[in-house]
Amino acid sequence: MKRVDIPSRFFFSTPPAPCPYLENRLERKVVTLLAGEDPDHLHNTLSQAGFRRSQDLAYRPACDGCDACVPIRVCAGEFQFGKSFRRVWQKNTDLSASETPSIASSEHFALFHRYLRSRHSEGGMVDMDYTDYQAMVEESPVKSQLVEFRHESGKLYASCLTDVMEDGLSLVYSFFAPEESRRSLGTYLILWHIMEAQRRGLPYIYLGYWISESPKMSYKKRFRPAEILTRDGWKSI
């Protein structure tokens, strides 16, 4: 793999736990604390090496005998809307986006919980209470923001916790109104971030991990051009 210089850190491994994406498999992660004089630079460096952020930690899968989780990022500067993406964008022209500080609110939590009950009812996050949600949103040592999407009536339809990095935007977690399935809001949120990265002159949108065997994660490969992290570095797909 292409060398990525990571400042001297203490990394630790989590104990095995049931994989949330693939049946009959166990997951293990390598984790480090995002701390020091420049956590934003550390975060960017670790992201280039395939790590993701959760609160004040950076983690990467390190599962025994499994490498299904593949880091993926969209090349925002080269992205062009295809016909299906244009249809999704058109369906949501009545929504407006607003970038706000990463501060939890009861309105956002209600949407977050409704989304989890509908889309991820068997996942561990569905049991999160407001305090857990608040920690997810607010406990960040790096540049983060909430992007909320409201209908022209004022109703909150979607929100995304987004990290602003040196080379792109990272979608940490997004959630949206499950009853508005015709809008394809998950796709729309990614499209909006691609457009925002283009506006800021940032080259990438980090989407976390692509898992070809998981229907919940395979959608990420639809956004082209994109790159995945291999043993030889980031490669176009």
HELIX and SHEET records of a PDB file:
HELIX    1   1 PRO A   39  GLN A   48  1                                  10    
HELIX    2   2 ALA A   76  GLU A   78  5                                   3    
HELIX    3   3 LYS A   83  LYS A   91  1                                   9    
HELIX    4   4 SER A  106  ARG A  119  1                                  14    
HELIX    5   5 GLY A  124  ASP A  127  5                                   4    
HELIX    6   6 TYR A  130  GLU A  138  1                                   9    
HELIX    7   7 SER A  181  ARG A  183  5                                   3    
HELIX    8   8 LEU A  185  ARG A  200  1                                  16    
HELIX    9   9 PRO A  215  SER A  218  1                                   4    
HELIX   10  10 TYR A  219  ARG A  222  5                                   4    
SHEET    1   A 4 PHE A  12  SER A  13  0                                        
SHEET    2   A 4 LYS A  29  LEU A  33 -1                                        
SHEET    3   A 4 LEU A  57  PRO A  61 -1                                        
SHEET    4   A 4 ARG A  52  SER A  54 -1                                        
SHEET    1   B 2 ALA A  17  PRO A  18  0                                        
SHEET    2   B 2 LEU A  26  GLU A  27 -1                                        
SHEET    1   C 8 LEU A  95  THR A 100  0                                        
SHEET    2   C 8 SER A 144  HIS A 151 -1                                        
SHEET    3   C 8 LEU A 156  VAL A 164 -1                                        
SHEET    4   C 8 GLY A 168  PHE A 176 -1                                        
SHEET    5   C 8 TYR A 204  TRP A 210  1                                        
SHEET    6   C 8 VAL A  70  CYS A  75 -1                                        
SHEET    7   C 8 ALA A 226  THR A 230 -1                                        
SHEET    8   C 8 GLY A 233  SER A 236 -1                                        
END                                                                             
